[in-house]
Amino acid sequence: MTLARTAQEQKWLGEHGKKYSAGWVLEPRQLDELWMQRVTGGVSRTAIVKGMLEDIPRDALVLEVGCNVGNQLVLLRSLGFTRVWGLELIPEAAERARQRVGNRVTTGSALSMPFEDNGGFDVIMTCWCLSHIAPADIARAGSEIRRLARKYIFCTENYAPTENCTIKDYLWQRDHRKLWPDCKEIRHEIYPSAKPHPGAPSHQKGCTHAFLLEVPAKEAEKPASV
Ligand SMILES: C[S@@+](CC[C@H](N)C(=O)[O-])C[C@H]1O[C@@H](n2cnc3c(N)ncnc32)[C@H](O)[C@@H]1O
């Protein structure tokens, strides 16, 4: 089904997305430094991903939704993950990601993912992608992720216990775990930042959370009871 583009998707597909993507090609070490300084107040992206995914087999099929130019995919590969896929809205960013990690990057929207139900991914992850999806659309993104996640959902997103808008029409804080109430929480960490998100009001401190949820086995995949 083809959906009309949301205002947020239009923004990412326009000049904003082009400018963002052009300045966002970072290797894991650069990404770590930037995050420690600006996002988490001292915790690197590598440390977050490593800690959250420490028990996940390195041959798990992993999909990052909203992968942009593939920074996180490169990071996953540096941690030994061998089957890493990306989905990205902006075609040029997806192409750049493809140049970095090979042909496993598809152009498309989190609101209607271009993958069949059967198959699915062992782990579906997001990093500051769901935070850019408006309250009116977030349940749809949640159900698309749930449709395709076979075992785990791993998100690193903009956090507040109660949903609120950080930047008008562009960025929201929420407890993203609430999108999947039937999944079991394995890990959850909150990283309060000393600084507001760039563009947010100066009184509003940034806050990131990361979590790993276990998806209940689908009926057909449950072992037969004896
Ligand atoms: C803040 S960037 C984060 C990029 C990347 N996840 C990272 O950690 O470096 C948000 C990304 O999500 C993408 N995005 C936003 N809405 C999307 C949607 N509905 N479907 C797919 N990607 C989306 C944007 O195009 C952008 O590349």
The ligand as a Tripos MOL2 file, in Angstrom:
@<TRIPOS>MOLECULE
LIG
   27    29     1     0     0
SMALL
NO_CHARGES

@<TRIPOS>ATOM
      1 C1         18.6490   11.5480   12.9920 C.3       1 LIG1
      2 S1         18.8940   10.5490   11.5960 S.3       1 LIG1
      3 C2         19.6510    9.1090   12.3190 C.3       1 LIG1
      4 C3         20.4430    8.3050   11.3260 C.3       1 LIG1
      5 C4         21.0370    7.0000   11.8240 C.3       1 LIG1
      6 N1         20.0600    6.1320   12.4060 N.3       1 LIG1
      7 C5         22.1460    7.2310   12.7950 C.2       1 LIG1
      8 O1         22.0310    6.8120   13.9380 O.co2     1 LIG1
      9 O2         23.1550    7.8120   12.4060 O.co2     1 LIG1
     10 C6         17.2460    9.9890   11.2120 C.3       1 LIG1
     11 C7         17.1880    9.1550    9.9540 C.3       1 LIG1
     12 O3         15.9090    8.5260    9.9100 O.3       1 LIG1
     13 C8         15.4060    8.6360    8.5980 C.3       1 LIG1
     14 N2         13.9510    8.5870    8.6490 N.ar      1 LIG1
     15 C9         13.1180    9.5040    9.1740 C.ar      1 LIG1
     16 N3         11.8420    9.1110    9.0150 N.ar      1 LIG1
     17 C10        11.8810    7.9200    8.3790 C.ar      1 LIG1
     18 C11        10.9000    7.0110    7.9170 C.ar      1 LIG1
     19 N4          9.5910    7.2650    8.0610 N.pl3     1 LIG1
     20 N5         11.2980    5.8800    7.3100 N.ar      1 LIG1
     21 C12        12.6230    5.6130    7.1310 C.ar      1 LIG1
     22 N6         13.5980    6.4340    7.5330 N.ar      1 LIG1
     23 C13        13.2380    7.5770    8.1500 C.ar      1 LIG1
     24 C14        15.9230    9.9660    8.0980 C.3       1 LIG1
     25 O4         15.8790   10.0390    6.6960 O.3       1 LIG1
     26 C15        17.3210    9.9690    8.6760 C.3       1 LIG1
     27 O5         18.2250    9.3610    7.8060 O.3       1 LIG1
@<TRIPOS>BOND
     1     1     2 1
     2     2     3 1
     3     2    10 1
     4     3     4 1
     5     4     5 1
     6     5     6 1
     7     5     7 1
     8     7     8 2
     9     7     9 1
    10    10    11 1
    11    11    12 1
    12    11    26 1
    13    12    13 1
    14    13    14 1
    15    13    24 1
    16    14    15 ar
    17    14    23 ar
    18    15    16 ar
    19    16    17 ar
    20    17    18 ar
    21    17    23 ar
    22    18    19 1
    23    18    20 ar
    24    20    21 ar
    25    21    22 ar
    26    22    23 ar
    27    24    25 1
    28    24    26 1
    29    26    27 1
@<TRIPOS>SUBSTRUCTURE
     1 LIG1         1 GROUP 0 **** ****
